[in-house]
Amino acid sequence: MEHYRLKKFISRKLKDGNYVIVGNGTKPIVIDYKMAQEFQYENFDALKDVKIQETFKECGFFTSRKESDFELNDISEDKTSSWKLARIVLFTIGLISLIVVISLFFLVGVPTGKNLIPADIDIWRFLVFIIVFYIPTVIMHEFMHMLFGKTLSQKYGGLGVNISKNVAYVSLNHIWSWSLFSRISALSAGLILDLSLLAISLMGQYFTGNWMFTTSSVVLLYKIIWQFQFYKNCDGRLIALSILDNPFLHIDALDKNAKNKDINCWRKLTFLGYFIKIILVLFWVAPILFTLFGLFMQNFSNFI
């Protein structure tokens, strides 16, 4: 590793007594107390071990760049009063939005897949609306992660796109060094935005009855529920891992012989994630497919 140098990194003690370390652009690594103490005094003899060295290299802790890495305050937790207030306001908006959403469910019903496509609207007009509505909400969702995850100062804000999976995402590995409240704020910011937009859409649906509000409500509710498929790499999984304070709990739980309170909890969450998947298929995906099939058959018969 003579041509590489170790990036600056910060650490935090986990509830199990180990330490998680992260640097700018790295994946988190969990180390024991002894290694954490050695690193604190800049004793990196442990990195002479080939296996440990490879792990650090794979996780991005070594760099060949001559210029300095981003300073630690680029990824460290902001504990100023203004940011504490911003996080409190975020969760206040989330709580109010949740109350509004649940209340309106009793008035207008739960917007499921059968409500997505209005019967009296041209299908092409509907598709244009879906595209114009969906893409900005995805961008806004990720922007909220970037804002509360403090990645806006980075190039492209840490935003990534996986075309094959049709998802956009923001790297938030660095927040493992933050306190719980700040971590949950960064991870749930996108969900809270979607929830507040859902509250607005449901109110529009209730007061105007316009199909655009109904369709947007269906899309937003699906997006929110989708995030709680805990077996997937989604906001719900990351929030749960953060609360349980173990970035690799989902991997530890794969060991059938491993048993403790947190692992048992994770296995239950995984089961819940699969149940949520079934709910999404039954009440959103299937009705939408049946509706589209019906429209296709209707247009086909008209064509004939």
N, C-alpha and C positions, 0 to 999 in steps of 0.2 A: 504493500500500500504506500510505497515511498513517494509516488506521484500524486497521491491523494491526501487530503487533509480532512479532519473531522469537523463537521459543521458545529456551530454553536447550538446548544439545545437547552431546554428547560425541563424540569421534572415536577412530579407531584406524587405524594404518597397515596396509595389506594387503600381501601378499607381493609384489605386482607394483609396489609403490611408491606407488600411489594411496592415498587415505584414504576410509574409510567413516564417515559421520556419522549419528547418530540422536538423536532427542529423545523426550520422553514422548508416546506416541501417534502417532509419525510412522513413515513407511516409511524404509528406509535410502536414502541417496544417496551415490554414489561421486564424489569430487572429486579433482582433481590436487593435486600437492604445493604449487604456487604459491598456489592458492586456500586450501588448508589453512593455510598460513603466514599469509595475510592474515586468515583467520578467527581464528587463534590470538591475533592482536593486535587483534581486534574491528574489523577493517577490512572492511566489508561492501559495498564499492563494486561488487563483482561482481553483487550482487543488483539493481543498477540496470538490468542487462540484462533485457529483457522475458521472453525465453525461459527464462533461469535463474530469474527471479522466479516464473514460472508453474510451473516444475518444483518449486520449493520449496513453493509454495502447494498444489499437487496432492498432495505427499507429507506435508502436514500440519505444515510447519515455521512457519507463521504462525498467530497466534491473535488473536481480537478480545476475548478475555476480559480483564477488568480484574484479576481475582484472579491471584495468582502461580501459575505452573505447579508441578507436583510438583517437589520438589528433585531434583537430579541423583542423589543417593544412592538414590532410589527405583528407578532403572533401571541404576545403575552396578553393576559386578561386586563381589560381596562376597568379599573375600580373607582373611577371618578364619580362624583355625585350625579353628574349629568347622565352617565351611562346607567347608573343604578336606577335613576328615575325613568329612563327610557325603557328599561326592562320591566319595571313595575307597570308603566303605561301599556306596554305590549300585552301583558297578561290580563290587565284590566279590560282591555278591548276584547281579548279572547273570551273572558268570562261573560261579558255583556253579550257578545255575539252568540255564544253557546245558549244563553238563556233565551235570546230572541229566536234562534233557530228551533229549539225544542218547542217553544210556545207556538210558533207558526206551523210546525208539523201537525198540531192538533186542528189548525184552522184550514190549511190548504192540502194537507196530506204529505206523505213522504215522497219526494220526487224520485221515482225509479225509472228503469229503462223504458217502460211502456209510455212514459210521458215525454220522452226525448224528442220524437219526431211528430210534429203536429199534423193532423189529418188533412187540413185545408191549406197547407203551405206547399208551394212548389219545392221539390226535392233539391234542386240546384240552389235555390235561394237559401234553403236550410243548410246545405253544405258550406256555402260561402260564409254564413253566419258562424258556424262551428269553427271554421279555420280562423276567422277574424277574432273570435272570442277566445279560443283555446290557447293559441300561441302567446298572446300577451299575458295571460294569466300564469302560464308556465314561467315566462321570463320574470314576472313580478314575484312569483314564489321563490325563485332562485335568488333574486335581488335581495329579498328579506334575509335569506341565509347569509348572503355576502355582507349585508349591512351589520347584522348582529354577530356575525362570525369574524368581523374585521378583516375581510379579504378584499374590500373595494380598492385598497391601495396597491394590490398586486396586479400584475398584467392579466387582463381579462377577468380579474376578480376571482381567479381560481375556477372559473366556469368551464365545465366539460360537457361534451355531447356524445352519447352513444347512439348512433343512427340505427344499428341493428336491433337495439332494444327500445328505440323511440323514446329515449329519456334524456333530460338535461340534469346535470348534477353539479354540486359545488364541493370541493375538498375541504373538509372541516376537521382533519386529523389533529390539527394543532390545538383544538379546544380541549383535548384530554388533559391539558395542564391547567385548565381553568377550574374555578369552583363550580359546584353543582348548579346553582341558580343561573350563572352565566352560560354554562353548557346547554342547559335546557332551553334558555332563551334563544340561543343560536340555532338549535335543532328544531324548535317548534315555531320559529318565526314565520316560515312559509305556510305551515298548517294554520296558524292563526290568521294570516292574510286570507287564505282560502275560506276559512270559517266566517270571517267578516264579510267577504264578498257573497257568500251563501246567504247570510242574513239579509243583505241588501237585495239580492235576487228574490228571495222569498217574500220580502215586503213588497217588491215591485209586482210579483205575481199576485199577491193578495189584494193590493189596491188597484191594479190595472187589468189583470188577467191577460196581459200580453204574452204571446207564446215565446218571445225571446227570453223573458224572465224565467219561464218554466223550463225551457231548454237549458239555460245557463245553470239553473238550480240542480238539474239532473247531473250535468257535467261536474259541477263543483262538489256535490255530495259523493259522487263516484271517486273523484280525485282524493277526497279526504279519507274515505273508508279504505281505499287502496293502500294508503300509507301505513295501515296497521296489519299488513300481512308479514308478521314478524319473522318468517323464514326467508323473506326477501331483504335485500339491502335497501331499505327505505327509511323514512323519517321515524316511523314507529319503532323499528328495530334499534336505531341509534339512540333514541330517547330511552328505551328500556335498558340498553347496555350501559348508558350513562347513569341512570338511576341506580342500577345494580353495581356500578363502579368497577366494571371489568370489560375492557375493550375486546377480549377474546373469549368471553363466556359462551358465545354461540358455537365456538370451535371446541371448547372444553366439553360442552354438552354432547358432542358426537361420540365421546368415549362412553360406551355402555356401562362400564364399571365405575365411572365417576359418579359420586353421589354427595351432594351437600344441598343446603337450603337454596342457594342461588341457582344451581344447576337444575334442581327440580322445578323451580319457578320458571326458568327459561324454557324447559320442556313443555310446561303448561301453556306458555305464551306461544310457542311454536304450533302447538295443537290449535290454539285459538286463531292463529294466522291462517291455517288451512281451512278452518271453519268460516272465516271471513271470506276466503277465496270462493268457497261454495256459495255463500250469500251473494257475492258480486256476480257470479255466473248466473244464478237462478233469478235474481231480481233486476239485474242490469244488462248483462251480456245477452242472455237468451231472449228476453223481450225485444231488444234492439234488433237481433238477427231475425226474429220472426216478423217484425214490422218491415224490415228491409226486404225480406223474401216476399211478403205480401205486396209491397209496392212494385217489386220486380215483376211478379206474376200479373199484376194489374196492368202495368205498362206493356208487358209482352202480349197480353190478350188484346189490348187496344191496338197494338201494332199489327196483329194478325187480322 
